[in-house]
């Protein structure tokens, strides 16, 4: 049998198609037919299938078209919906739609229980896959599905994440949700532990009527994660009060409960017991209003955590009704309500006389066992360290080789010096090593004291101010100062060397200049004492020859001959002076004979008459001393002949034990010493004589009065022992 299909073309044209052509056409139209089937037929994927998809499949953004029931809107006005289907639920998050959530939502408000059809695509999320809807259709109203009853252990696993569950427990607290005004936070305890439930607000009145009630709570199981994506605990989202069913109402009067001994707060039992309130009674030993307090009774202390701001004083008898919560190693009472029943004197701290190492390691079977945790005790020791951290100030008290940490309250302003012997009273808190699993009986590893105020801290013996720390501090300061001093000395020494080098260079230059000047002066003196004196003698002989030329020619010739001899003698003297600056008259070593030779050259056979004499034992004088004496005598006698017009001149040399004294006396016209000519080119005599004496550490003086003559006196020291120069 052949199947032929007629198809009408444009203009009414009809064409017969073969079956093979029909098959090819259907294959070409198959994608469009699939989309039409998806639009009008059954959904192509279920929520359960979407939950099982891996990251690679979700990365392809698989299309989603599902129907389900809205479990909750998370109080987001339908923008985020928990969609339930056949016992499995997923988030449909319209806020992730690029066109905005308003373009996706239906025209009416979505409430829990509504039946919805969600079209969109799947996407990987932080916790589980979610649906990014492109359209949400409202299909009708309905009831929420039944929720399976689970326990806290099942909630803690990831299997129930985003699922609809029912949990039973005791409400222990109701308080505002942090930073959220739309929710209440319920703390619910079960036999397996505690969790929190986030309840959508229906009024601003806290539902405290549920506290200590056994309730069944329906909601969506969520998880709280850290920044690494690790689950740190479950949380239940509850749509409203209608999802909470009270199974057992709380007692009307919490203080009507029987007293629970402090040593039996949480007795061991093999049965599951709901964690209801318990009432305890005791004496207040420590109180921080609005935070916590400690009570003790019959040798046992317990920490009470409360928001009650009532101020209780040590010694007050109180009753506390609250929930027993396991602490790190000891049970505490939380969410407590308190009332004062009596007053008594403040309790006396327990004096700890047993060495701490032994006291902290007593096994719990030993009798009597001193349970120190939570007790008011007093401990003595030596203060070793102190400091401050995020929890406040602290100090370390060492007793019997064990360090106890003392947490200081704000009321204690001053801390004793390190090394002081003190006694501290306060609440004792035993510290235990942190372990992930309990493997064996654990002994305490430390002890902490909580003093209540300044009265709990007594200084038995104050430590000396001169502590090892201060000693090291002083040593460090001295060391620093020493280093600075050494650096300063090094710098100063370098500066001194630099300045010394500069000064030495400057002094060298000055000495050289002075040496040159002194040498010029000395040379001038030598030339003055030789050439000038010789010229003076020649001048005198020429004058005498001129006077006798007409009357006594023979005598005039003799004077001219003497003038020639004087010139020849002084020519040789000048030559020797220029070569070695030493008088040739001293070659014989006879100072007095040299003086007589100078006197004869000045005025041989004429006026004035020059005589020379000596006193004392003749000494072998150093050349410098003999030369200076000779030149001073020569200058003094020349001045007497040339300037004073003296008729008699006497040169006397006195040899002493340590000095030689030259005295030249004349009977000439004299002069005023203060008005004598100075050192100019025409008058060099007095300055030259004074300079010669000064260079040999000698003394020179001139005594003269106009009309009464002149006395020149020079005293020059010498070495008699070996005749060496000074």
C-alpha positions as CSV (number, residue, x, y, z in Angstrom):
1,X,0.0,0.0,0.0
2,X,1.4,3.4,-1.0
3,X,0.8,6.5,1.1
4,X,0.5,9.7,-0.9
5,X,0.0,13.1,0.6
6,X,-1.4,16.1,-1.3
7,X,0.0,19.5,-0.4
8,X,-1.5,22.7,-1.7
9,X,1.0,25.2,-3.0
10,X,0.6,28.9,-3.7
11,X,-2.2,29.8,-6.1
12,X,-4.1,26.6,-5.3
13,X,-1.4,24.4,-6.9
14,X,-1.6,20.8,-5.5
15,X,1.4,18.5,-5.2
16,X,1.6,14.8,-4.3
17,X,4.5,13.9,-1.8
18,X,6.1,10.6,-1.4
19,X,6.5,9.0,2.1
20,X,10.3,9.4,1.9
21,X,9.8,13.1,1.4
22,X,7.4,13.3,4.3
23,X,10.0,11.6,6.6
24,X,12.7,14.0,5.7
25,X,10.5,16.9,6.4
26,X,9.5,15.6,9.8
27,X,13.2,15.1,10.7
28,X,13.9,18.6,9.7
29,X,11.1,20.0,11.9
30,X,11.9,17.8,14.9
31,X,13.6,20.5,17.1
32,X,10.6,22.8,16.7
33,X,8.2,19.9,17.4
34,X,10.2,19.1,20.6
35,X,9.8,22.7,21.8
36,X,6.1,22.6,21.1
37,X,5.8,19.3,22.9
38,X,7.7,20.8,25.9
39,X,5.4,23.8,25.9
40,X,2.2,21.9,25.9
41,X,3.2,18.5,27.2
42,X,4.8,17.2,30.3
43,X,7.9,18.8,31.9
44,X,11.1,17.5,30.5
45,X,13.1,17.5,33.8
46,X,12.2,16.9,37.4
47,X,13.7,18.7,40.5
48,X,15.2,15.4,41.6
49,X,17.0,15.1,38.3
50,X,18.2,18.6,38.5
51,X,19.6,18.0,42.0
52,X,21.7,15.1,40.7
53,X,23.3,17.1,37.9
54,X,27.0,17.7,38.0
55,X,28.9,20.9,37.4
56,X,29.6,20.1,33.7
57,X,25.9,19.5,32.9
58,X,24.8,22.7,34.8
59,X,27.4,24.7,33.0
60,X,25.4,24.0,29.8
61,X,22.4,25.8,31.3
62,X,20.0,23.0,30.8
63,X,16.4,24.1,30.1
64,X,13.9,23.6,33.0
65,X,10.1,23.3,32.9
66,X,8.7,22.0,36.2
67,X,5.6,22.2,38.3
68,X,5.7,22.2,42.1
69,X,4.5,23.7,45.4
70,X,6.0,26.9,46.9
71,X,7.2,25.8,50.4
72,X,8.4,29.3,51.3
73,X,9.2,32.6,49.8
74,X,11.8,33.4,52.5
75,X,10.0,36.7,53.1
76,X,11.2,38.0,49.7
77,X,7.8,38.7,48.1
78,X,8.2,35.7,45.8
79,X,11.5,36.7,44.3
80,X,13.1,33.6,45.9
81,X,11.0,30.5,46.2
82,X,11.6,27.1,47.6
83,X,9.9,24.9,45.0
84,X,8.8,21.4,46.1
85,X,8.1,18.4,43.9
86,X,7.7,14.8,44.9
87,X,9.5,15.1,48.2
88,X,12.4,17.1,46.8
89,X,12.9,20.9,46.8
90,X,15.1,23.5,45.1
91,X,15.4,27.3,45.0
92,X,14.0,29.2,42.2
93,X,15.8,32.6,42.3
94,X,14.1,35.3,40.2
95,X,16.6,37.9,41.3
96,X,19.2,36.2,39.0
97,X,17.1,36.9,35.9
98,X,19.0,39.4,33.7
99,X,15.6,41.2,32.9
100,X,14.8,41.6,36.6
101,X,12.5,39.7,39.0
102,X,9.4,41.7,38.1
103,X,9.4,40.4,34.5
104,X,9.3,36.9,35.8
105,X,6.7,36.9,38.6
106,X,3.0,36.4,38.1
107,X,0.4,39.1,38.6
108,X,-0.5,38.0,42.0
109,X,1.4,37.5,45.3
110,X,3.0,34.1,45.8
111,X,2.4,32.5,49.2
112,X,3.4,29.2,50.7
113,X,1.2,26.4,49.3
114,X,0.7,27.9,45.9
115,X,1.1,25.6,42.9
116,X,3.5,27.0,40.4
117,X,5.0,26.3,36.9
118,X,8.5,27.5,36.6
119,X,10.3,27.8,33.2
120,X,14.0,28.6,33.0
121,X,17.4,27.0,33.1
122,X,19.5,25.3,35.7
123,X,22.6,26.8,37.3
124,X,25.3,25.7,39.7
125,X,25.1,27.4,43.2
126,X,27.2,27.7,46.3
127,X,25.3,24.9,48.1
128,X,23.0,23.0,45.6
129,X,21.8,23.6,42.0
130,X,19.1,26.3,41.6
131,X,16.6,27.4,38.9
132,X,17.0,30.7,37.2
133,X,13.4,31.3,36.1
134,X,12.4,33.1,32.9
135,X,8.7,32.7,33.8
136,X,6.7,31.8,36.8
137,X,3.1,30.8,36.3
138,X,0.5,30.6,39.1
139,X,-1.5,27.4,38.8
140,X,-3.6,27.6,41.9
141,X,-3.7,27.6,45.7
142,X,-3.1,24.5,47.8
143,X,-1.8,23.1,51.1
144,X,1.8,22.5,52.1
145,X,2.9,18.9,51.9
146,X,3.5,16.8,54.9
147,X,7.0,17.1,56.3
148,X,9.0,14.0,57.5
149,X,10.1,14.1,61.2
150,X,13.9,14.2,61.5
151,X,16.4,14.7,64.3
152,X,19.3,17.1,64.6
153,X,21.8,14.5,63.4
154,X,20.0,14.1,60.1
155,X,19.7,17.9,59.8
156,X,23.4,18.3,60.3
157,X,24.1,16.2,57.2
158,X,23.9,17.8,53.7
159,X,21.3,15.3,52.6
160,X,18.4,17.4,53.9
161,X,19.7,20.8,52.6
162,X,16.8,22.9,51.2
163,X,14.3,20.2,52.2
164,X,10.9,20.4,54.0
165,X,11.3,18.8,57.5
166,X,9.7,18.6,60.9
167,X,11.8,18.7,64.1
168,X,10.8,18.4,67.8
169,X,12.5,20.1,70.7
170,X,12.4,22.6,73.6
171,X,12.4,26.3,72.9
172,X,15.1,27.8,75.1
173,X,15.2,31.4,73.9
174,X,13.4,33.8,71.6
175,X,15.2,37.0,70.5
176,X,15.5,39.3,67.5
177,X,17.4,38.0,64.5
178,X,20.7,39.9,64.1
179,X,20.5,42.8,61.6
180,X,17.0,41.6,60.4
181,X,13.7,43.1,61.5
182,X,11.6,40.5,59.7
183,X,12.5,37.5,61.7
184,X,12.7,36.1,65.2
185,X,15.5,33.8,66.2
186,X,14.5,30.7,68.2
187,X,17.0,28.6,70.0
188,X,15.7,25.0,70.1
189,X,17.3,22.2,72.1
190,X,16.9,18.5,71.3
191,X,18.4,15.4,73.0
192,X,21.1,15.5,70.3
193,X,22.0,19.1,70.6
194,X,20.8,22.6,69.8
195,X,20.0,24.5,66.6
196,X,18.3,27.8,65.6
197,X,15.1,28.4,63.8
198,X,14.4,31.6,61.8
199,X,10.7,32.5,62.2
200,X,9.1,35.1,60.0
201,X,7.6,37.9,62.0
202,X,3.8,38.3,62.3
203,X,4.0,41.0,65.0
204,X,6.5,42.9,67.0
205,X,5.6,40.9,70.2
206,X,8.1,38.2,71.0
207,X,6.5,34.8,71.3
208,X,8.0,34.1,74.7
209,X,5.1,31.8,75.5
210,X,7.0,29.0,73.8
211,X,10.0,29.2,76.1
212,X,10.5,25.8,77.9
213,X,7.7,24.3,75.7
214,X,8.1,21.1,73.7
215,X,7.2,22.0,70.2
216,X,7.1,20.5,66.7
217,X,8.5,22.9,64.1
218,X,8.0,22.6,60.3
219,X,10.3,24.4,57.9
220,X,13.0,24.4,55.3
221,X,16.3,23.0,56.4
222,X,19.1,25.4,55.6
223,X,22.8,25.4,56.4
224,X,25.2,28.1,57.6
225,X,28.5,28.1,55.8
226,X,31.8,29.7,56.4
227,X,33.8,31.5,53.6
228,X,35.3,28.3,52.5
229,X,32.0,26.7,51.8
230,X,32.2,24.4,54.9
231,X,29.0,23.7,56.8
232,X,29.1,24.9,60.4
233,X,25.6,24.0,61.4
234,X,21.9,23.6,60.3
235,X,19.2,26.2,60.6
236,X,15.4,25.9,60.0
237,X,13.4,28.6,58.2
238,X,9.8,28.7,59.5
239,X,7.1,30.5,57.5
240,X,5.2,31.6,60.6
241,X,3.6,30.7,64.0
242,X,1.2,28.3,62.2
243,X,4.1,26.0,61.5
244,X,4.8,25.6,65.3
245,X,2.8,23.1,67.2
246,X,3.1,23.0,71.0
247,X,3.4,19.4,72.2
248,X,4.0,20.1,75.9
249,X,3.3,23.5,77.5
250,X,5.9,25.0,79.9
251,X,5.2,25.3,83.6
252,X,3.4,28.4,84.6
253,X,5.8,29.3,87.4
254,X,9.5,28.3,86.6
255,X,10.4,28.8,90.3
256,X,7.9,26.2,91.4
257,X,10.3,23.6,89.9
258,X,12.1,21.4,92.5
259,X,15.6,22.5,93.4
260,X,18.4,20.8,91.5
261,X,21.6,20.3,93.5
262,X,24.6,22.0,91.9
263,X,26.5,18.8,91.9
264,X,23.8,17.0,89.9
265,X,22.9,19.5,87.1
266,X,23.3,17.0,84.3
267,X,23.3,13.4,85.6
268,X,24.1,10.6,83.4
269,X,21.1,8.7,81.9
270,X,20.8,6.2,79.1
271,X,17.5,7.6,78.0
272,X,16.7,10.6,75.8
273,X,15.5,13.5,78.0
274,X,14.1,16.8,76.7
275,X,16.3,19.7,78.0
276,X,13.8,21.6,80.1
277,X,14.5,24.3,82.6
278,X,16.0,23.5,85.9
279,X,16.0,25.5,89.1
280,X,19.0,26.0,91.3
281,X,19.7,27.9,94.5
282,X,22.9,29.3,95.9
283,X,25.0,32.2,97.2
284,X,26.2,34.8,94.8
285,X,30.0,35.1,94.7
286,X,30.5,37.1,91.5
287,X,28.2,39.2,89.4
288,X,28.4,41.0,86.0
289,X,24.9,42.4,85.5
290,X,23.4,41.6,82.1
291,X,26.1,39.0,81.4
292,X,26.7,36.3,84.0
293,X,27.1,35.5,87.6
294,X,28.5,32.7,89.8
295,X,26.7,31.0,92.7
296,X,28.0,28.4,95.0
297,X,26.4,25.9,97.3
298,X,27.8,23.0,99.4
299,X,31.3,23.2,97.9
300,X,30.2,23.5,94.3
301,X,30.2,26.6,92.0
302,X,28.2,27.1,88.8
303,X,28.2,29.9,86.1
304,X,24.8,31.4,85.4
305,X,24.4,33.2,82.0
306,X,21.6,35.7,81.9
307,X,20.5,39.0,80.4
308,X,19.0,40.1,83.7
309,X,20.5,43.5,84.6
310,X,19.7,43.2,88.3
311,X,22.7,43.9,90.5
312,X,23.4,41.1,92.9
313,X,25.9,41.4,95.6
314,X,28.2,38.7,97.1
315,X,26.3,37.0,99.8
316,X,22.8,37.3,98.2
317,X,20.8,34.1,98.2
318,X,19.2,33.7,94.7
319,X,17.1,31.2,92.8
320,X,17.9,30.7,89.1
321,X,15.7,28.9,86.5
322,X,17.4,28.2,83.2
323,X,18.6,25.6,80.8
324,X,21.6,23.4,81.5
325,X,24.1,23.7,78.7
326,X,27.3,21.7,78.5
327,X,30.3,24.1,78.6
328,X,33.9,23.3,77.5
329,X,34.3,20.9,80.5
330,X,31.6,21.9,83.0
331,X,27.9,22.5,82.6
332,X,26.4,26.0,82.9
333,X,23.0,27.4,83.2
334,X,21.9,29.7,80.3
335,X,18.9,31.9,79.5
336,X,18.3,32.0,83.3
337,X,15.7,34.1,85.1
338,X,16.7,35.1,88.7
339,X,15.1,36.2,91.9
340,X,16.6,37.1,95.2
341,X,15.3,35.2,98.2
342,X,17.6,36.2,101.1
343,X,20.8,38.1,102.1
344,X,23.8,37.0,104.1
345,X,27.4,38.2,104.7
346,X,29.8,37.8,101.7
347,X,31.2,34.3,101.6
348,X,34.8,33.8,102.7
349,X,37.2,32.7,99.9
350,X,38.6,29.2,100.2
351,X,42.2,29.4,101.1
352,X,44.3,27.2,98.8
353,X,47.0,25.7,101.0
354,X,47.6,22.5,99.0
355,X,50.3,22.9,96.3
356,X,48.7,23.7,93.0
357,X,50.4,20.9,91.0
358,X,49.0,18.4,93.5
359,X,45.6,20.1,93.8
360,X,45.0,20.2,90.1
361,X,45.8,16.6,89.5
362,X,43.6,15.0,92.2
363,X,41.5,12.2,90.5
364,X,37.8,12.6,90.8
365,X,37.5,9.3,92.7
366,X,39.7,10.6,95.5
367,X,37.8,11.6,98.7
368,X,37.6,14.4,99.7
369,X,37.8,15.9,96.3
370,X,38.1,19.7,96.2
371,X,36.1,20.9,93.1
372,X,37.6,24.3,92.5
373,X,35.8,25.3,89.3
374,X,33.4,28.1,89.9
375,X,34.4,28.4,93.6
376,X,35.5,31.6,95.4
377,X,39.1,30.9,96.3
378,X,42.2,32.8,97.4
379,X,45.6,32.1,96.1
380,X,49.0,33.6,97.0
381,X,52.0,33.8,94.7
382,X,54.6,36.0,92.9
383,X,53.5,38.3,90.1
384,X,55.6,37.5,87.1
385,X,54.0,39.0,84.0
386,X,51.2,41.4,83.0
387,X,49.6,42.5,79.8
388,X,46.5,43.3,77.8
389,X,44.6,41.4,75.1
390,X,41.2,41.5,73.4
391,X,39.5,40.2,76.6
392,X,41.1,42.9,78.8
393,X,44.0,43.2,81.2
394,X,45.6,40.2,82.9
395,X,48.6,39.2,85.1
396,X,50.4,35.9,85.7
397,X,50.6,34.7,89.3
398,X,53.1,31.9,89.9
399,X,52.5,29.5,92.9
400,X,54.4,26.3,93.5
401,X,55.7,26.4,89.9
402,X,52.3,26.7,88.4
403,X,51.2,29.9,86.6
404,X,47.6,31.1,87.2
405,X,46.2,33.7,85.0
406,X,44.4,36.5,86.8
407,X,41.8,38.4,84.6
408,X,41.6,41.9,86.0
409,X,38.3,43.8,86.2
410,X,38.1,47.4,85.1
411,X,37.9,48.5,88.8
412,X,41.5,47.4,89.4
413,X,43.5,50.3,87.9
414,X,47.0,49.7,89.2
415,X,49.0,46.5,88.8
416,X,51.7,45.7,91.4
417,X,55.3,45.6,90.1
418,X,56.7,42.4,88.7
419,X,58.2,40.2,91.5
420,X,55.7,41.4,94.1
421,X,54.2,38.8,96.5
422,X,50.4,39.1,96.3
423,X,47.3,37.3,97.3
424,X,44.3,37.2,94.9
425,X,40.8,36.2,95.8
426,X,38.3,35.5,92.9
427,X,36.3,32.9,91.1
428,X,38.4,29.9,90.0
429,X,38.1,28.6,86.4
430,X,40.0,25.5,85.6
431,X,41.4,25.3,82.1
432,X,41.6,22.0,80.1
433,X,43.5,21.1,76.9
434,X,41.3,21.4,73.9
435,X,40.7,18.0,72.2
436,X,38.6,17.1,69.2
437,X,37.5,13.8,70.7
438,X,37.2,12.7,74.3
439,X,39.5,9.8,74.7
440,X,40.1,9.6,78.4
441,X,39.7,11.4,81.7
442,X,41.2,14.8,81.3
443,X,43.1,16.6,84.0
444,X,43.2,20.4,84.2
445,X,46.1,22.1,82.5
446,X,45.8,25.6,84.0
447,X,43.9,27.8,86.4
448,X,42.3,31.2,85.9
449,X,41.1,33.6,88.6
450,X,38.4,36.3,88.2
451,X,38.8,38.9,91.0
452,X,35.7,41.1,91.7
453,X,37.4,44.4,92.6
454,X,40.4,46.1,94.2
455,X,39.6,44.5,97.6
456,X,40.4,41.0,96.1
457,X,44.0,42.0,95.4
458,X,46.4,42.3,98.3
459,X,50.1,43.1,98.0
460,X,52.0,41.1,100.7
461,X,55.4,42.3,99.7
462,X,56.1,44.9,97.0
463,X,58.9,44.2,94.6
464,X,62.0,46.4,94.5
465,X,61.9,49.0,91.8
466,X,65.3,47.8,90.6
467,X,64.0,44.9,88.6
468,X,66.1,42.8,86.2
469,X,64.1,44.3,83.4
470,X,65.1,47.8,84.5
471,X,68.7,46.6,85.0
472,X,68.8,45.4,81.4
473,X,67.1,48.6,80.4
474,X,69.8,50.7,82.1
475,X,72.5,48.5,80.6
476,X,71.0,49.0,77.2
477,X,70.8,52.8,77.7
478,X,74.4,52.9,78.9
479,X,75.4,50.8,76.0
480,X,73.7,53.1,73.6
481,X,75.2,56.1,75.3
482,X,78.6,54.5,75.2
483,X,78.3,53.7,71.5
484,X,77.1,57.3,70.9
485,X,80.1,58.6,72.9
486,X,82.5,56.4,70.9
487,X,81.0,57.5,67.7
488,X,81.3,61.1,68.9
489,X,84.9,60.6,70.0
490,X,85.7,59.0,66.7
491,X,84.0,61.9,64.8
492,X,85.8,64.4,67.1
493,X,89.1,62.7,66.6
494,X,88.7,62.7,62.9
495,X,87.8,66.4,63.0
496,X,90.8,67.1,65.3
497,X,93.1,65.2,62.9
498,X,91.7,67.2,60.0
499,X,92.0,70.5,61.8
500,X,95.4,69.4,63.1
501,X,96.5,68.7,59.6
502,X,95.2,72.1,58.5
503,X,96.8,73.8,61.4
504,X,100.1,72.0,60.9
505,X,100.1,73.1,57.3
506,X,99.3,76.6,58.4
507,X,101.9,76.6,61.2
508,X,104.4,75.1,58.8
509,X,103.8,77.9,56.4
510,X,104.0,80.4,59.3
511,X,107.2,78.9,60.6
512,X,108.7,79.0,57.2
513,X,107.7,82.6,56.8
514,X,109.1,83.4,60.3
515,X,112.2,81.4,59.5
516,X,112.7,83.4,56.3
517,X,112.0,86.7,58.2
518,X,114.3,85.7,61.0
519,X,117.0,84.7,58.5
520,X,116.7,88.0,56.7
521,X,116.9,89.8,60.1
522,X,119.9,87.8,61.1
523,X,121.6,88.3,57.8
524,X,120.9,92.0,58.0
525,X,122.4,92.1,61.5
526,X,125.5,90.3,60.3
527,X,125.9,92.6,57.4
528,X,125.3,95.6,59.6
529,X,127.8,94.3,62.2
530,X,130.5,93.6,59.5
531,X,130.1,95.7,56.5
532,X,128.6,98.7,58.2
533,X,131.1,98.7,61.0
534,X,134.0,98.2,58.6
535,X,132.8,101.2,56.6
536,X,132.5,103.2,59.7
537,X,136.2,102.4,60.5
538,X,137.3,103.3,57.0
539,X,135.3,106.5,57.2
540,X,137.0,107.5,60.4
541,X,140.5,106.8,59.0
542,X,139.7,108.8,55.8
543,X,138.5,111.7,58.0
544,X,141.8,111.6,60.0
545,X,143.8,111.4,56.8
546,X,142.0,114.4,55.4
547,X,142.8,116.5,58.4
548,X,146.5,115.6,58.4
549,X,147.0,115.8,54.6
550,X,148.4,119.3,54.5
551,X,150.1,119.5,58.0
552,X,151.3,115.9,58.5
553,X,151.5,114.1,55.1
554,X,153.3,111.1,56.7
555,X,150.4,110.6,59.2
556,X,147.9,111.0,56.5
557,X,149.5,108.2,54.5
558,X,149.4,106.0,57.6
559,X,145.7,106.6,58.0
560,X,145.1,105.8,54.4
561,X,147.0,102.6,54.9
562,X,145.0,101.7,57.9
563,X,141.8,102.4,55.9
564,X,143.0,100.0,53.2
565,X,143.7,97.3,55.8
566,X,140.3,97.8,57.4
567,X,138.6,97.4,54.0
568,X,140.6,94.2,53.2
569,X,139.8,92.8,56.6
570,X,136.1,93.5,56.4
571,X,136.0,92.2,52.8
572,X,137.2,88.9,54.1
573,X,134.8,89.1,57.1
574,X,131.8,89.8,54.8
575,X,132.8,86.9,52.6
576,X,133.0,84.5,55.6
577,X,129.7,85.9,56.9
578,X,127.9,85.2,53.7
579,X,129.3,81.7,53.6
580,X,128.7,80.6,57.2
581,X,127.3,83.6,59.0
582,X,130.1,83.3,61.6
583,X,132.6,85.9,62.6
584,X,136.2,85.0,61.6
585,X,137.5,86.8,64.7
586,X,136.3,83.9,66.8
587,X,138.5,81.4,64.9
588,X,141.1,81.8,67.6
589,X,138.5,81.1,70.4
590,X,139.6,84.2,72.3
591,X,136.5,86.4,72.9
592,X,138.4,89.2,74.7
593,X,141.1,89.3,71.9
594,X,138.3,89.5,69.3
595,X,136.9,92.5,71.1
596,X,140.3,94.3,71.2
597,X,140.7,93.6,67.4
598,X,137.3,95.2,66.7
599,X,138.3,98.2,68.9
600,X,141.6,98.7,67.1
601,X,139.8,98.5,63.7
602,X,137.3,101.1,64.8
603,X,139.8,103.8,65.9
604,X,143.4,102.8,65.8
605,X,145.4,105.5,67.5
606,X,142.6,108.0,67.5
607,X,139.9,109.2,69.8
608,X,137.9,107.7,71.5
609,X,140.0,105.3,73.5
610,X,138.4,101.9,73.6
611,X,139.5,99.5,76.4
612,X,138.5,95.9,77.0
613,X,138.6,93.9,80.1
614,X,137.2,90.7,81.7
615,X,136.2,89.3,85.1
616,X,135.8,85.7,86.1
617,X,137.3,82.6,84.8
618,X,137.4,82.4,81.0
619,X,135.0,79.9,79.7
620,X,134.7,78.0,76.4
621,X,131.4,79.6,75.3
622,X,129.2,78.0,72.6
623,X,129.8,79.6,69.2
624,X,126.2,81.1,69.2
625,X,126.8,82.8,72.5
626,X,130.3,84.1,71.7
627,X,129.1,85.3,68.3
628,X,126.1,87.1,69.9
629,X,128.4,88.8,72.6
630,X,130.9,89.8,70.0
631,X,128.3,91.4,67.6
632,X,126.5,93.2,70.5
633,X,129.8,94.6,71.7
634,X,130.8,95.6,68.2
635,X,127.5,97.4,67.6
636,X,127.6,99.1,71.0
637,X,131.2,100.4,70.5
638,X,130.5,101.5,66.9
639,X,127.5,103.5,68.2
640,X,129.6,105.1,70.9
641,X,132.2,106.1,68.3
642,X,129.9,107.1,65.4
643,X,126.9,108.6,67.2
644,X,127.8,109.5,70.8
645,X,131.2,111.3,70.1
646,X,132.6,109.5,73.1
647,X,136.2,110.0,74.2
648,X,136.4,106.8,76.3
649,X,134.6,103.5,75.7
650,X,134.9,100.4,77.9
651,X,133.8,96.9,77.0
652,X,133.7,94.5,80.0
653,X,132.9,90.7,79.8
654,X,132.0,88.9,83.0
655,X,132.0,85.1,82.9
656,X,129.5,83.6,85.3
657,X,128.6,80.0,86.2
658,X,125.4,80.0,84.0
659,X,125.6,83.2,82.0
660,X,127.9,85.7,80.4
661,X,127.4,89.5,81.0
662,X,128.5,92.1,78.5
663,X,128.7,95.7,79.5
664,X,129.7,98.5,77.1
665,X,130.0,102.0,78.7
666,X,130.8,105.3,77.1
667,X,131.0,109.0,78.1
668,X,129.4,110.3,75.0
669,X,126.4,112.6,74.6
670,X,123.8,110.0,75.5
671,X,120.1,109.9,74.4
672,X,116.6,109.2,75.5
673,X,116.0,105.4,75.1
674,X,112.3,106.0,74.4
675,X,113.0,108.3,71.6
676,X,115.7,106.2,69.9
677,X,115.4,105.3,66.3
678,X,113.7,102.0,65.5
679,X,114.1,99.4,63.0
680,X,114.4,101.3,59.7
681,X,117.0,101.0,57.0
682,X,119.2,103.8,58.5
683,X,118.9,102.7,62.2
684,X,119.2,99.0,62.9
685,X,121.6,98.8,65.8
686,X,119.4,98.7,69.0
687,X,116.9,96.3,67.5
688,X,119.6,94.0,66.2
689,X,121.3,93.8,69.6
690,X,118.0,93.2,71.4
691,X,117.0,90.5,68.9
692,X,120.4,88.7,69.3
693,X,119.9,88.5,73.1
694,X,116.3,87.5,72.9
695,X,117.0,84.6,70.5
696,X,119.3,83.1,73.1
697,X,116.8,83.6,75.9
698,X,118.9,86.5,77.2
699,X,118.2,90.0,78.5
700,X,119.2,93.3,76.9
701,X,118.9,96.8,78.4
702,X,120.1,100.2,77.6
703,X,120.6,103.0,80.2
704,X,121.3,106.4,78.8
705,X,120.8,110.1,79.8
706,X,121.4,113.0,77.5
707,X,124.9,114.5,78.3
708,X,125.9,111.7,80.7
709,X,126.8,108.8,78.4
710,X,125.3,105.4,77.7
711,X,125.5,101.9,79.2
712,X,124.6,98.8,77.2
713,X,124.2,95.6,79.2
714,X,123.5,92.1,77.7
715,X,123.0,89.0,79.8
716,X,123.1,85.7,77.9
717,X,122.8,82.2,79.5
718,X,125.2,79.4,78.5
719,X,126.0,75.7,79.2
720,X,129.4,75.4,80.9
721,X,129.6,71.7,81.0
722,X,130.2,70.8,77.4
723,X,130.2,74.0,75.6
724,X,127.3,73.0,73.3
725,X,124.8,75.6,72.0
726,X,121.7,76.5,73.8
